[in-house]
Amino acid sequence: MTIFLSIYFLVINLISFYLMYADKQKSANKTWRIPESNLFFLCFAGGFIGTFLAMKYIRHKTKHWQFHAAVIISGLFWIIGVPSIYYFLIFNH
């Protein structure tokens, strides 16, 4: 189970970072952009680390408070909420 979650988080965060990078490039070239809803979805699907790193290192979406909030809320959910739900389901049959 843990190997599956590790691979999932690695892949979802790499995709999240890459799409933030690609959107930054598209913005600079004034071409079709990746919808923000897709970037938010990836963040809430577990890609909050990739989103955060893209915001920090490629300086993309840093002026959008919604992305800061999404990273914080998603991070709290995945770090606190998911293990709590897992614990509750396993130990409270």
HELIX and SHEET records of a PDB file:
HELIX    1   1 THR A    2  ASN A   29  1                                  28    
HELIX    2   2 GLU A   36  LEU A   42  1                                   7    
HELIX    3   3 CYS A   43  GLY A   47  3                                   5    
HELIX    4   4 PHE A   48  TYR A   57  1                                  10    
HELIX    5   5 TRP A   65  LEU A   76  1                                  12    
HELIX    6   6 PHE A   77  GLY A   81  3                                   5    
HELIX    7   7 VAL A   82  PHE A   91  1                                  10    
END                                                                             
